[in-house]
């Protein structure tokens, strides 16, 4: 597992050295890939993604909760897990990506496909957070991942309200 852990650390370092706009673009591409996979699976398996979000009567209320509050809270939870794992297992960077990925996926159990999408997005968010946190600091990590997460949720809420 040491070789895989070193490879992960190398990937995180390379990712963190990209200009911020390029790394955010890569995170968004990863996020879009997850959305495409979810859409294709929905078409072939017939499961409705629309059932995972019960919209309220107010777009503004849903926007605040889904695009502002949820990304901040979920990014903070990912942050706490990564900090804790870094504290108890500082050399196991791979676990610092895998554990938050699985927790993020498990926290999105509204449907099977949505859980798979949650795992893919959780990986994108955890990987990006680890890279930024270890090599650029907390502020860059938190702000970048919360922004990308907000963009993803905005896409979802706009598709529901359209």
N, C-alpha and C positions, 0 to 999 in steps of 0.2 A: 504494500500500500504506500510505502515511502516514495516510490517512483511516481505514482499517480498524484500524490500530494505535492511533490516538487513540480510536476507538470502544471498542476492547478495554480500553484503560487506563481509560476512563470507566466501563465495566461493572465492572471490578475495584474501582474506587474506591467505586462505589455498593454493590456487594456487601459490601465490607469495612466499610461504615458501618452495616450491619444489626446488631442485637444478635446475639451469638454463637448463641443458641438458634435464632433465625430463619435464620441462614445455615447452620447445621448441618442444620436441617430442610430447607432448600432443597437442600443437597447430598444428603441422604437421598432426597428426592423424585427428583432426577436419577438417583441410583443405582437406585431402584426402577423408573424408566422404562426404564433399560438392562436390568434383569432381566425386565421385562414384554416388551420387544422380543425378548430372547433366547428367552423362553418361547413367544411367538407364532411366531417363526421355527422353533423346534424342532417345534411342532405341524404347521406347514405343510410343512416340508422333511423332517421325519422323522429328523433327526439327534438322537442321544441326548446330552444334556448330561452324563448320569451317567458317561459314559466319560472325562471330562476329569480326574477326581479318583480316584486309586486309594486307597481308604481302608485304613488299617492295622487291626490287631486292637484297637487301643486308642483310644477316643474322646478320652481325655485327651491322648494323644500328638498326635493330629490337631488337637485344639483348640489346643494350645500352638503347634504349627507354623503352622497356617493362620490362627488368630485373634490370635496375639500376635507371633510372630517375623516372618512374611511381611509383615504391614502395616507393621511398624517398618522392616524392611529396604527394602521397596519405597518407602515414604515418604521414607526417607533418600536413595535413589537419585534420586527425583524432585527432592528438595531440592538435591542436588549438581548436577543438570542445570540447574535454574533459576538457581542461584547462578552457575554457570559462564557461562550465556548472559547473565545480567545483567551479569557482569563484562566479557565481550567485546562484547556488543551491548546496552548499557543502554537504548537507546531502542526496541528491538524487543520489546516486551512480548508481541506476538502469537506470536512464535517461542518465547518462554518458556512459552507454553501448548501450542503445537502439537508441538514436539519431544518433550517428556516424554509427551504423549498417544500419539504414534506408537510411542515406545519401550515404553511400558506395554502397548500393544496387541500389539506384536511379541513381548513377553515372555510372552504368553498364547496361544501358537499350538497348543494342544492340539486344536482343531478350528476350522473356519471360523467357526461361530457364536460360539464362545467368544472368538475373536480380535476379532470385531465388538463383542461385549460388552466386551472389554478396551479397545478404542478408546473406547467410550462412557464407561466408568468412568474411563479414563485422562484423558479430557477433564474430567470432573467433579473428579477429584482434582487435576489440574494447575491448573485454573482456580481452585479453592478455595485451593490452596496459594499461587499467585501473589497472589491478593487479600490473603490473610492476611499473607504474607511482606512484601509491599511496603508495606502500610498498618497492620499490627498487630504485626509482628515474627515472629521465627522460632518462638518457643515456641508461640504461638497457632496458627501455620500447621502446625507438625509435629504437635502434639497433636490438633488438630481433624481433620486428614486421616487420621492413623493411627486415630483413633476411628471415623470413618465407614467406613474400609476394613475395620476389624475387624468392625463390624456387618454389612457386606456379606458377608464371609467366614463369619461366624457363621450367617447365613441359609443360605448354601450348604451348610455342613457339617451343619446341622440337617436340611436337606432330604434329604441323602444318608443320614443315620443314622436318619431316621424311617421 
